[in-house]
C-alpha cells in the first residue's frame, strides 16, 4: 500500500484559504486525521487526499439548514 502524501498543517490552511486558527479548529472537531512528522514531532501533517475531499464544493441544496 502506498504511503499517503502528507502536507504540513499550515500548507493545508493555505490550500483551503483559511486561517491557522480555523484549521486548528477543524482538526479539533475531528475533520482530519493528523500525523506527526517523524523528523520533527512538533510538525503536524494531514493527508493531501483527505484535504482535497473536504475542499470539494457542495451544492446548496445538499446543505443542512439549522432551524
PDB file of N, CA, C, O and CB in Angstrom:
ATOM      1  N   UNK A   1       0.847  -1.183   0.000  1.00  0.00           N
ATOM      2  CA  UNK A   1       0.000   0.000   0.000  1.00  0.00           C
ATOM      3  C   UNK A   1       0.890   1.243   0.000  1.00  0.00           C
ATOM      4  O   UNK A   1       1.855   1.325   0.760  1.00  0.00           O
ATOM      5  CB  UNK A   1      -0.963   0.000   1.227  1.00  0.00           C
ATOM      6  N   UNK A   2       0.563   2.188  -0.842  1.00  0.00           N
ATOM      7  CA  UNK A   2       1.381   3.399  -0.977  1.00  0.00           C
ATOM      8  C   UNK A   2       1.171   4.335   0.211  1.00  0.00           C
ATOM      9  O   UNK A   2       0.086   4.425   0.784  1.00  0.00           O
ATOM     10  CB  UNK A   2       1.048   4.130  -2.291  1.00  0.00           C
ATOM     11  N   UNK A   3       2.242   5.016   0.548  1.00  0.00           N
ATOM     12  CA  UNK A   3       2.172   6.000   1.627  1.00  0.00           C
ATOM     13  C   UNK A   3       1.354   7.197   1.152  1.00  0.00           C
ATOM     14  O   UNK A   3       1.511   7.628   0.010  1.00  0.00           O
ATOM     15  CB  UNK A   3       3.598   6.444   2.077  1.00  0.00           C
ATOM     16  N   UNK A   4       0.480   7.745   2.008  1.00  0.00           N
ATOM     17  CA  UNK A   4      -0.283   8.921   1.588  1.00  0.00           C
ATOM     18  C   UNK A   4       0.624  10.150   1.512  1.00  0.00           C
ATOM     19  O   UNK A   4       1.583  10.276   2.273  1.00  0.00           O
ATOM     20  CB  UNK A   4      -1.456   9.180   2.559  1.00  0.00           C
ATOM     21  N   UNK A   5       0.301  11.054   0.579  1.00  0.00           N
ATOM     22  CA  UNK A   5       1.046  12.315   0.508  1.00  0.00           C
ATOM     23  C   UNK A   5       0.607  13.158   1.702  1.00  0.00           C
ATOM     24  O   UNK A   5      -0.577  13.459   1.854  1.00  0.00           O
ATOM     25  CB  UNK A   5       0.794  13.075  -0.868  1.00  0.00           C
ATOM     26  N   UNK A   6       1.553  13.534   2.539  1.00  0.00           N
ATOM     27  CA  UNK A   6       1.250  14.324   3.726  1.00  0.00           C
ATOM     28  C   UNK A   6       1.786  15.734   3.561  1.00  0.00           C
ATOM     29  O   UNK A   6       2.886  15.940   3.049  1.00  0.00           O
ATOM     30  CB  UNK A   6       1.840  13.668   4.985  1.00  0.00           C
ATOM     31  N   UNK A   7       0.994  16.701   4.003  1.00  0.00           N
ATOM     32  CA  UNK A   7       1.406  18.094   3.915  1.00  0.00           C
ATOM     33  C   UNK A   7       1.285  18.729   5.296  1.00  0.00           C
ATOM     34  O   UNK A   7       0.449  18.314   6.099  1.00  0.00           O
ATOM     35  CB  UNK A   7       0.552  18.868   2.867  1.00  0.00           C
ATOM     36  N   UNK A   8       2.118  19.737   5.577  1.00  0.00           N
ATOM     37  CA  UNK A   8       2.041  20.421   6.862  1.00  0.00           C
ATOM     38  C   UNK A   8       0.696  21.126   7.038  1.00  0.00           C
ATOM     39  O   UNK A   8       0.060  21.525   6.062  1.00  0.00           O
ATOM     40  CB  UNK A   8       3.181  21.428   6.993  1.00  0.00           C
ATOM     41  N   UNK A   9       0.282  21.269   8.270  1.00  0.00           N
ATOM     42  CA  UNK A   9      -0.999  21.892   8.596  1.00  0.00           C
ATOM     43  C   UNK A   9      -1.102  23.303   8.022  1.00  0.00           C
ATOM     44  O   UNK A   9      -2.169  23.692   7.547  1.00  0.00           O
ATOM     45  CB  UNK A   9      -1.194  21.930  10.107  1.00  0.00           C
ATOM     46  N   UNK A  10      -0.033  24.066   8.056  1.00  0.00           N
ATOM     47  CA  UNK A  10      -0.074  25.434   7.529  1.00  0.00           C
ATOM     48  C   UNK A  10      -0.260  25.433   6.011  1.00  0.00           C
ATOM     49  O   UNK A  10      -0.954  26.297   5.476  1.00  0.00           O
ATOM     50  CB  UNK A  10       1.213  26.190   7.901  1.00  0.00           C
ATOM     51  N   UNK A  11       0.340  24.490   5.326  1.00  0.00           N
ATOM     52  CA  UNK A  11       0.139  24.371   3.879  1.00  0.00           C
ATOM     53  C   UNK A  11      -1.316  24.015   3.588  1.00  0.00           C
ATOM     54  O   UNK A  11      -1.902  24.525   2.633  1.00  0.00           O
ATOM     55  CB  UNK A  11       1.091  23.305   3.274  1.00  0.00           C
ATOM     56  N   UNK A  12      -1.891  23.153   4.396  1.00  0.00           N
ATOM     57  CA  UNK A  12      -3.304  22.781   4.237  1.00  0.00           C
ATOM     58  C   UNK A  12      -4.200  24.004   4.430  1.00  0.00           C
ATOM     59  O   UNK A  12      -5.162  24.198   3.686  1.00  0.00           O
ATOM     60  CB  UNK A  12      -3.693  21.665   5.243  1.00  0.00           C
ATOM     61  N   UNK A  13      -3.884  24.820   5.420  1.00  0.00           N
ATOM     62  CA  UNK A  13      -4.665  26.039   5.669  1.00  0.00           C
ATOM     63  C   UNK A  13      -4.594  26.968   4.453  1.00  0.00           C
ATOM     64  O   UNK A  13      -5.601  27.562   4.068  1.00  0.00           O
ATOM     65  CB  UNK A  13      -4.149  26.773   6.940  1.00  0.00           C
ATOM     66  N   UNK A  14      -3.425  27.093   3.858  1.00  0.00           N
ATOM     67  CA  UNK A  14      -3.277  27.937   2.664  1.00  0.00           C
ATOM     68  C   UNK A  14      -4.094  27.396   1.503  1.00  0.00           C
ATOM     69  O   UNK A  14      -4.723  28.163   0.775  1.00  0.00           O
ATOM     70  CB  UNK A  14      -1.805  28.040   2.259  1.00  0.00           C
ATOM     71  N   UNK A  15      -4.089  26.077   1.324  1.00  0.00           N
ATOM     72  CA  UNK A  15      -4.845  25.472   0.223  1.00  0.00           C
ATOM     73  C   UNK A  15      -6.349  25.662   0.404  1.00  0.00           C
ATOM     74  O   UNK A  15      -7.079  25.843  -0.570  1.00  0.00           O
ATOM     75  CB  UNK A  15      -4.518  23.981   0.113  1.00  0.00           C
ATOM     76  N   UNK A  16      -6.809  25.619   1.659  1.00  0.00           N
ATOM     77  CA  UNK A  16      -8.239  25.819   1.934  1.00  0.00           C
ATOM     78  C   UNK A  16      -8.607  27.295   2.023  1.00  0.00           C
ATOM     79  O   UNK A  16      -9.784  27.655   2.056  1.00  0.00           O
ATOM     80  CB  UNK A  16      -8.626  25.118   3.228  1.00  0.00           C
ATOM     81  N   UNK A  17      -7.572  28.152   2.061  1.00  0.00           N
ATOM     82  CA  UNK A  17      -7.752  29.599   2.216  1.00  0.00           C
ATOM     83  C   UNK A  17      -8.473  29.932   3.526  1.00  0.00           C
ATOM     84  O   UNK A  17      -9.429  30.708   3.563  1.00  0.00           O
ATOM     85  CB  UNK A  17      -8.537  30.169   1.022  1.00  0.00           C
ATOM     86  N   UNK A  18      -7.969  29.307   4.602  1.00  0.00           N
ATOM     87  CA  UNK A  18      -8.483  29.590   5.941  1.00  0.00           C
ATOM     88  C   UNK A  18      -7.314  29.957   6.843  1.00  0.00           C
ATOM     89  O   UNK A  18      -6.154  29.722   6.503  1.00  0.00           O
ATOM     90  CB  UNK A  18      -9.270  28.371   6.518  1.00  0.00           C
ATOM     91  N   UNK A  19      -7.633  30.531   7.988  1.00  0.00           N
ATOM     92  CA  UNK A  19      -6.590  30.927   8.931  1.00  0.00           C
ATOM     93  C   UNK A  19      -6.046  29.712   9.682  1.00  0.00           C
ATOM     94  O   UNK A  19      -6.638  28.632   9.662  1.00  0.00           O
ATOM     95  CB  UNK A  19      -7.132  31.967   9.924  1.00  0.00           C
ATOM     96  N   UNK A  20      -4.929  29.910  10.329  1.00  0.00           N
ATOM     97  CA  UNK A  20      -4.322  28.864  11.153  1.00  0.00           C
ATOM     98  C   UNK A  20      -5.280  28.444  12.261  1.00  0.00           C
ATOM     99  O   UNK A  20      -5.391  27.257  12.570  1.00  0.00           O
ATOM    100  CB  UNK A  20      -2.986  29.349  11.755  1.00  0.00           C
ATOM    101  N   UNK A  21      -5.972  29.410  12.860  1.00  0.00           N
ATOM    102  CA  UNK A  21      -6.905  29.110  13.941  1.00  0.00           C
ATOM    103  C   UNK A  21      -8.089  28.274  13.437  1.00  0.00           C
ATOM    104  O   UNK A  21      -8.531  27.352  14.122  1.00  0.00           O
ATOM    105  CB  UNK A  21      -7.411  30.413  14.581  1.00  0.00           C
ATOM    106  N   UNK A  22      -8.595  28.590  12.258  1.00  0.00           N
ATOM    107  CA  UNK A  22      -9.692  27.812  11.688  1.00  0.00           C
ATOM    108  C   UNK A  22      -9.233  26.393  11.393  1.00  0.00           C
ATOM    109  O   UNK A  22      -9.970  25.438  11.641  1.00  0.00           O
ATOM    110  CB  UNK A  22     -10.226  28.479  10.407  1.00  0.00           C
ATOM    111  N   UNK A  23      -8.037  26.247  10.873  1.00  0.00           N
ATOM    112  CA  UNK A  23      -7.500  24.920  10.577  1.00  0.00           C
ATOM    113  C   UNK A  23      -7.362  24.104  11.855  1.00  0.00           C
ATOM    114  O   UNK A  23      -7.698  22.920  11.873  1.00  0.00           O
ATOM    115  CB  UNK A  23      -6.141  25.030   9.866  1.00  0.00           C
ATOM    116  N   UNK A  24      -6.871  24.726  12.924  1.00  0.00           N
ATOM    117  CA  UNK A  24      -6.747  24.026  14.198  1.00  0.00           C
ATOM    118  C   UNK A  24      -8.123  23.607  14.734  1.00  0.00           C
ATOM    119  O   UNK A  24      -8.263  22.534  15.320  1.00  0.00           O
ATOM    120  CB  UNK A  24      -6.025  24.916  15.225  1.00  0.00           C
ATOM    121  N   UNK A  25      -9.130  24.452  14.532  1.00  0.00           N
ATOM    122  CA  UNK A  25     -10.491  24.116  14.970  1.00  0.00           C
ATOM    123  C   UNK A  25     -11.019  22.912  14.191  1.00  0.00           C
ATOM    124  O   UNK A  25     -11.629  22.013  14.770  1.00  0.00           O
ATOM    125  CB  UNK A  25     -11.439  25.329  14.790  1.00  0.00           C
ATOM    126  N   UNK A  26     -10.785  22.895  12.883  1.00  0.00           N
ATOM    127  CA  UNK A  26     -11.223  21.767  12.066  1.00  0.00           C
ATOM    128  C   UNK A  26     -10.561  20.465  12.523  1.00  0.00           C
ATOM    129  O   UNK A  26     -11.192  19.408  12.517  1.00  0.00           O
ATOM    130  CB  UNK A  26     -10.907  22.028  10.587  1.00  0.00           C
ATOM    131  N   UNK A  27      -9.309  20.546  12.913  1.00  0.00           N
ATOM    132  CA  UNK A  27      -8.592  19.373  13.419  1.00  0.00           C
ATOM    133  C   UNK A  27      -9.200  18.929  14.752  1.00  0.00           C
ATOM    134  O   UNK A  27      -9.437  17.739  14.961  1.00  0.00           O
ATOM    135  CB  UNK A  27      -7.078  19.683  13.588  1.00  0.00           C
ATOM    136  N   UNK A  28      -9.451  19.881  15.647  1.00  0.00           N
ATOM    137  CA  UNK A  28     -10.062  19.549  16.945  1.00  0.00           C
ATOM    138  C   UNK A  28     -11.431  18.901  16.778  1.00  0.00           C
ATOM    139  O   UNK A  28     -11.801  18.012  17.546  1.00  0.00           O
ATOM    140  CB  UNK A  28     -10.192  20.805  17.808  1.00  0.00           C
ATOM    141  N   UNK A  29     -12.182  19.349  15.773  1.00  0.00           N
ATOM    142  CA  UNK A  29     -13.510  18.794  15.509  1.00  0.00           C
ATOM    143  C   UNK A  29     -13.440  17.404  14.892  1.00  0.00           C
ATOM    144  O   UNK A  29     -14.468  16.749  14.726  1.00  0.00           O
ATOM    145  CB  UNK A  29     -14.289  19.717  14.594  1.00  0.00           C
ATOM    146  N   UNK A  30     -12.243  16.949  14.554  1.00  0.00           N
ATOM    147  CA  UNK A  30     -12.069  15.601  14.015  1.00  0.00           C
ATOM    148  C   UNK A  30     -12.298  15.478  12.520  1.00  0.00           C
ATOM    149  O   UNK A  30     -12.538  14.376  12.026  1.00  0.00           O
ATOM    150  CB  UNK A  30     -12.982  14.678  14.711  1.00  0.00           C
ATOM    151  N   UNK A  31     -12.230  16.568  11.796  1.00  0.00           N
ATOM    152  CA  UNK A  31     -12.468  16.518  10.353  1.00  0.00           C
ATOM    153  C   UNK A  31     -11.269  15.976   9.579  1.00  0.00           C
ATOM    154  O   UNK A  31     -11.403  15.594   8.417  1.00  0.00           O
ATOM    155  CB  UNK A  31     -12.819  17.899   9.841  1.00  0.00           C
ATOM    156  N   UNK A  32     -10.094  15.940  10.218  1.00  0.00           N
ATOM    157  CA  UNK A  32      -8.886  15.446   9.567  1.00  0.00           C
ATOM    158  C   UNK A  32      -8.153  14.481  10.481  1.00  0.00           C
ATOM    159  O   UNK A  32      -8.195  14.606  11.705  1.00  0.00           O
ATOM    160  CB  UNK A  32      -7.967  16.608   9.170  1.00  0.00           C
ATOM    161  N   UNK A  33      -7.473  13.510   9.862  1.00  0.00           N
ATOM    162  CA  UNK A  33      -6.580  12.627  10.593  1.00  0.00           C
ATOM    163  C   UNK A  33      -5.218  13.309  10.636  1.00  0.00           C
ATOM    164  O   UNK A  33      -4.691  13.729   9.605  1.00  0.00           O
ATOM    165  CB  UNK A  33      -6.497  11.198   9.928  1.00  0.00           C
ATOM    166  N   UNK A  34      -4.663  13.414  11.815  1.00  0.00           N
ATOM    167  CA  UNK A  34      -3.381  14.101  11.999  1.00  0.00           C
ATOM    168  C   UNK A  34      -2.251  13.085  12.142  1.00  0.00           C
ATOM    169  O   UNK A  34      -2.385  12.084  12.845  1.00  0.00           O
ATOM    170  CB  UNK A  34      -3.430  15.026  13.238  1.00  0.00           C
ATOM    171  N   UNK A  35      -1.149  13.357  11.471  1.00  0.00           N
ATOM    172  CA  UNK A  35       0.060  12.541  11.552  1.00  0.00           C
ATOM    173  C   UNK A  35       1.176  13.427  12.096  1.00  0.00           C
ATOM    174  O   UNK A  35       1.167  14.640  11.883  1.00  0.00           O
ATOM    175  CB  UNK A  35       0.443  11.930  10.150  1.00  0.00           C
ATOM    176  N   UNK A  36       2.131  12.831  12.792  1.00  0.00           N
ATOM    177  CA  UNK A  36       3.278  13.623  13.243  1.00  0.00           C
ATOM    178  C   UNK A  36       4.465  13.329  12.327  1.00  0.00           C
ATOM    179  O   UNK A  36       4.633  12.212  11.838  1.00  0.00           O
ATOM    180  CB  UNK A  36       3.633  13.307  14.738  1.00  0.00           C
ATOM    181  N   UNK A  37       5.270  14.342  12.112  1.00  0.00           N
ATOM    182  CA  UNK A  37       6.459  14.230  11.283  1.00  0.00           C
ATOM    183  C   UNK A  37       7.505  13.455  12.085  1.00  0.00           C
ATOM    184  O   UNK A  37       7.853  13.873  13.189  1.00  0.00           O
ATOM    185  CB  UNK A  37       6.996  15.646  10.847  1.00  0.00           C
ATOM    186  N   UNK A  38       8.013  12.339  11.561  1.00  0.00           N
ATOM    187  CA  UNK A  38       8.995  11.566  12.320  1.00  0.00           C
ATOM    188  C   UNK A  38      10.311  12.312  12.561  1.00  0.00           C
ATOM    189  O   UNK A  38      11.056  11.968  13.479  1.00  0.00           O
ATOM    190  CB  UNK A  38       9.281  10.280  11.600  1.00  0.00           C
ATOM    191  N   UNK A  39      10.597  13.320  11.753  1.00  0.00           N
ATOM    192  CA  UNK A  39      11.831  14.085  11.922  1.00  0.00           C
ATOM    193  C   UNK A  39      11.649  15.305  12.818  1.00  0.00           C
ATOM    194  O   UNK A  39      12.619  15.829  13.366  1.00  0.00           O
ATOM    195  CB  UNK A  39      12.351  14.522  10.575  1.00  0.00           C
ATOM    196  N   UNK A  40      10.405  15.756  12.965  1.00  0.00           N
ATOM    197  CA  UNK A  40      10.112  16.928  13.796  1.00  0.00           C
ATOM    198  C   UNK A  40       8.735  16.721  14.427  1.00  0.00           C
ATOM    199  O   UNK A  40       7.715  17.022  13.807  1.00  0.00           O
ATOM    200  CB  UNK A  40      10.159  18.264  12.952  1.00  0.00           C
ATOM    201  N   UNK A  41       8.705  16.219  15.635  1.00  0.00           N
ATOM    202  CA  UNK A  41       7.446  15.868  16.304  1.00  0.00           C
ATOM    203  C   UNK A  41       6.524  17.070  16.516  1.00  0.00           C
ATOM    204  O   UNK A  41       5.333  16.895  16.776  1.00  0.00           O
ATOM    205  CB  UNK A  41       7.740  15.223  17.641  1.00  0.00           C
ATOM    206  N   UNK A  42       7.059  18.283  16.407  1.00  0.00           N
ATOM    207  CA  UNK A  42       6.220  19.474  16.573  1.00  0.00           C
ATOM    208  C   UNK A  42       5.359  19.741  15.359  1.00  0.00           C
ATOM    209  O   UNK A  42       4.324  20.400  15.460  1.00  0.00           O
ATOM    210  CB  UNK A  42       7.077  20.684  16.855  1.00  0.00           C
ATOM    211  N   UNK A  43       5.778  19.233  14.208  1.00  0.00           N
ATOM    212  CA  UNK A  43       5.049  19.495  12.968  1.00  0.00           C
ATOM    213  C   UNK A  43       3.924  18.475  12.804  1.00  0.00           C
ATOM    214  O   UNK A  43       4.133  17.266  12.901  1.00  0.00           O
ATOM    215  CB  UNK A  43       6.005  19.451  11.746  1.00  0.00           C
ATOM    216  N   UNK A  44       2.712  19.008  12.551  1.00  0.00           N
ATOM    217  CA  UNK A  44       1.559  18.146  12.323  1.00  0.00           C
ATOM    218  C   UNK A  44       1.257  18.114  10.829  1.00  0.00           C
ATOM    219  O   UNK A  44       1.336  19.132  10.142  1.00  0.00           O
ATOM    220  CB  UNK A  44       0.322  18.637  13.131  1.00  0.00           C
ATOM    221  N   UNK A  45       0.912  16.929  10.343  1.00  0.00           N
ATOM    222  CA  UNK A  45       0.688  16.718   8.920  1.00  0.00           C
ATOM    223  C   UNK A  45      -0.713  16.151   8.691  1.00  0.00           C
ATOM    224  O   UNK A  45      -1.273  15.481   9.559  1.00  0.00           O
ATOM    225  CB  UNK A  45       1.760  15.772   8.334  1.00  0.00           C
ATOM    226  N   UNK A  46      -1.275  16.433   7.502  1.00  0.00           N
ATOM    227  CA  UNK A  46      -2.538  15.821   7.127  1.00  0.00           C
ATOM    228  C   UNK A  46      -2.415  15.283   5.706  1.00  0.00           C
ATOM    229  O   UNK A  46      -1.540  15.702   4.948  1.00  0.00           O
ATOM    230  CB  UNK A  46      -3.711  16.838   7.241  1.00  0.00           C
ATOM    231  N   UNK A  47      -3.285  14.366   5.358  1.00  0.00           N
ATOM    232  CA  UNK A  47      -3.280  13.748   4.039  1.00  0.00           C
ATOM    233  C   UNK A  47      -3.785  14.742   2.995  1.00  0.00           C
ATOM    234  O   UNK A  47      -4.829  15.368   3.177  1.00  0.00           O
ATOM    235  CB  UNK A  47      -4.144  12.467   4.032  1.00  0.00           C
ATOM    236  N   UNK A  48      -3.038  14.877   1.907  1.00  0.00           N
ATOM    237  CA  UNK A  48      -3.451  15.775   0.823  1.00  0.00           C
ATOM    238  C   UNK A  48      -4.739  15.265   0.182  1.00  0.00           C
ATOM    239  O   UNK A  48      -5.572  16.061  -0.251  1.00  0.00           O
ATOM    240  CB  UNK A  48      -2.332  15.900  -0.244  1.00  0.00           C
ATOM    241  N   UNK A  49      -4.908  13.954   0.120  1.00  0.00           N
ATOM    242  CA  UNK A  49      -6.122  13.370  -0.457  1.00  0.00           C
ATOM    243  C   UNK A  49      -7.334  13.709   0.408  1.00  0.00           C
ATOM    244  O   UNK A  49      -8.390  14.071  -0.111  1.00  0.00           O
ATOM    245  CB  UNK A  49      -5.977  11.835  -0.600  1.00  0.00           C
ATOM    246  N   UNK A  50      -7.181  13.591   1.716  1.00  0.00           N
ATOM    247  CA  UNK A  50      -8.261  13.920   2.644  1.00  0.00           C
ATOM    248  C   UNK A  50      -8.619  15.404   2.537  1.00  0.00           C
ATOM    249  O   UNK A  50      -9.794  15.768   2.588  1.00  0.00           O
ATOM    250  CB  UNK A  50      -7.858  13.566   4.096  1.00  0.00           C
ATOM    251  N   UNK A  51      -7.618  16.247   2.390  1.00  0.00           N
ATOM    252  CA  UNK A  51      -7.840  17.682   2.237  1.00  0.00           C
ATOM    253  C   UNK A  51      -8.612  17.983   0.952  1.00  0.00           C
ATOM    254  O   UNK A  51      -9.522  18.812   0.950  1.00  0.00           O
ATOM    255  CB  UNK A  51      -6.502  18.433   2.237  1.00  0.00           C
ATOM    256  N   UNK A  52      -8.247  17.308  -0.134  1.00  0.00           N
ATOM    257  CA  UNK A  52      -8.923  17.524  -1.413  1.00  0.00           C
ATOM    258  C   UNK A  52     -10.397  17.131  -1.336  1.00  0.00           C
ATOM    259  O   UNK A  52     -11.248  17.784  -1.940  1.00  0.00           O
ATOM    260  CB  UNK A  52      -8.227  16.732  -2.521  1.00  0.00           C
ATOM    261  N   UNK A  53     -10.698  16.067  -0.597  1.00  0.00           N
ATOM    262  CA  UNK A  53     -12.090  15.631  -0.452  1.00  0.00           C
ATOM    263  C   UNK A  53     -12.913  16.661   0.321  1.00  0.00           C
ATOM    264  O   UNK A  53     -14.072  16.905  -0.014  1.00  0.00           O
ATOM    265  CB  UNK A  53     -12.152  14.269   0.257  1.00  0.00           C
ATOM    266  N   UNK A  54     -12.329  17.256   1.335  1.00  0.00           N
ATOM    267  CA  UNK A  54     -13.030  18.257   2.136  1.00  0.00           C
ATOM    268  C   UNK A  54     -13.229  19.542   1.341  1.00  0.00           C
ATOM    269  O   UNK A  54     -14.218  20.249   1.536  1.00  0.00           O
ATOM    270  CB  UNK A  54     -12.256  18.548   3.429  1.00  0.00           C
ATOM    271  N   UNK A  55     -12.300  19.842   0.453  1.00  0.00           N
ATOM    272  CA  UNK A  55     -12.333  21.099  -0.289  1.00  0.00           C
ATOM    273  C   UNK A  55     -13.297  21.078  -1.477  1.00  0.00           C
ATOM    274  O   UNK A  55     -13.481  22.103  -2.133  1.00  0.00           O
ATOM    275  CB  UNK A  55     -10.951  21.429  -0.775  1.00  0.00           C
ATOM    276  N   UNK A  56     -13.911  19.932  -1.763  1.00  0.00           N
ATOM    277  CA  UNK A  56     -14.846  19.862  -2.893  1.00  0.00           C
ATOM    278  C   UNK A  56     -16.070  20.721  -2.615  1.00  0.00           C
ATOM    279  O   UNK A  56     -16.585  20.716  -1.496  1.00  0.00           O
ATOM    280  CB  UNK A  56     -15.269  18.400  -3.166  1.00  0.00           C
ATOM    281  N   UNK A  57     -16.546  21.460  -3.615  1.00  0.00           N
ATOM    282  CA  UNK A  57     -17.749  22.269  -3.427  1.00  0.00           C
ATOM    283  C   UNK A  57     -18.979  21.381  -3.211  1.00  0.00           C
ATOM    284  O   UNK A  57     -19.081  20.284  -3.760  1.00  0.00           O
ATOM    285  CB  UNK A  57     -17.967  23.193  -4.639  1.00  0.00           C
ATOM    286  N   UNK A  58     -19.906  21.888  -2.397  1.00  0.00           N
ATOM    287  CA  UNK A  58     -21.146  21.172  -2.111  1.00  0.00           C
ATOM    288  C   UNK A  58     -22.311  22.037  -2.592  1.00  0.00           C
ATOM    289  O   UNK A  58     -22.382  23.217  -2.247  1.00  0.00           O
ATOM    290  CB  UNK A  58     -21.278  20.840  -0.577  1.00  0.00           C
ATOM    291  N   UNK A  59     -23.220  21.472  -3.381  1.00  0.00           N
ATOM    292  CA  UNK A  59     -24.377  22.248  -3.817  1.00  0.00           C
ATOM    293  C   UNK A  59     -25.202  22.723  -2.625  1.00  0.00           C
ATOM    294  O   UNK A  59     -25.354  21.997  -1.643  1.00  0.00           O
ATOM    295  CB  UNK A  59     -25.247  21.419  -4.761  1.00  0.00           C
ATOM    296  N   UNK A  60     -25.726  23.924  -2.709  1.00  0.00           N
ATOM    297  CA  UNK A  60     -26.501  24.481  -1.602  1.00  0.00           C
ATOM    298  C   UNK A  60     -27.706  23.619  -1.260  1.00  0.00           C
ATOM    299  O   UNK A  60     -28.146  23.600  -0.111  1.00  0.00           O
ATOM    300  CB  UNK A  60     -26.957  25.887  -1.940  1.00  0.00           C
ATOM    301  N   UNK A  61     -28.236  22.916  -2.230  1.00  0.00           N
ATOM    302  CA  UNK A  61     -29.393  22.071  -1.961  1.00  0.00           C
ATOM    303  C   UNK A  61     -29.064  20.917  -1.019  1.00  0.00           C
ATOM    304  O   UNK A  61     -29.957  20.350  -0.389  1.00  0.00           O
ATOM    305  CB  UNK A  61     -29.946  21.528  -3.258  1.00  0.00           C
ATOM    306  N   UNK A  62     -27.769  20.569  -0.922  1.00  0.00           N
ATOM    307  CA  UNK A  62     -27.362  19.475  -0.036  1.00  0.00           C
ATOM    308  C   UNK A  62     -26.973  19.957   1.352  1.00  0.00           C
ATOM    309  O   UNK A  62     -26.763  19.139   2.247  1.00  0.00           O
ATOM    310  CB  UNK A  62     -26.207  18.723  -0.644  1.00  0.00           C
ATOM    311  N   UNK A  63     -26.876  21.249   1.548  1.00  0.00           N
ATOM    312  CA  UNK A  63     -26.514  21.783   2.859  1.00  0.00           C
ATOM    313  C   UNK A  63     -27.681  21.660   3.824  1.00  0.00           C
ATOM    314  O   UNK A  63     -28.836  21.859   3.447  1.00  0.00           O
ATOM    315  CB  UNK A  63     -26.072  23.248   2.744  1.00  0.00           C
ATOM    316  N   UNK A  64     -27.372  21.330   5.068  1.00  0.00           N
ATOM    317  CA  UNK A  64     -28.414  21.256   6.090  1.00  0.00           C
ATOM    318  C   UNK A  64     -28.664  22.663   6.622  1.00  0.00           C
ATOM    319  O   UNK A  64     -27.726  23.398   6.933  1.00  0.00           O
ATOM    320  CB  UNK A  64     -28.011  20.279   7.249  1.00  0.00           C
ATOM    321  N   UNK A  65     -29.900  23.015   6.719  1.00  0.00           N
ATOM    322  CA  UNK A  65     -30.259  24.335   7.239  1.00  0.00           C
ATOM    323  C   UNK A  65     -30.737  24.163   8.676  1.00  0.00           C
ATOM    324  O   UNK A  65     -31.711  23.462   8.946  1.00  0.00           O
ATOM    325  CB  UNK A  65     -31.362  25.021   6.354  1.00  0.00           C
ATOM    326  N   UNK A  66     -30.031  24.818   9.584  1.00  0.00           N
ATOM    327  CA  UNK A  66     -30.391  24.743  11.003  1.00  0.00           C
ATOM    328  C   UNK A  66     -31.570  25.688  11.266  1.00  0.00           C
ATOM    329  O   UNK A  66     -31.524  26.870  10.927  1.00  0.00           O
ATOM    330  CB  UNK A  66     -29.166  25.109  11.917  1.00  0.00           C
ATOM    331  N   UNK A  67     -32.601  25.150  11.865  1.00  0.00           N
ATOM    332  CA  UNK A  67     -33.788  25.968  12.144  1.00  0.00           C
ATOM    333  C   UNK A  67     -33.748  26.506  13.543  1.00  0.00           C
ATOM    334  O   UNK A  67     -34.664  27.216  13.958  1.00  0.00           O
ATOM    335  CB  UNK A  67     -35.063  25.167  11.938  1.00  0.00           C
TER     336      UNK A  67
END
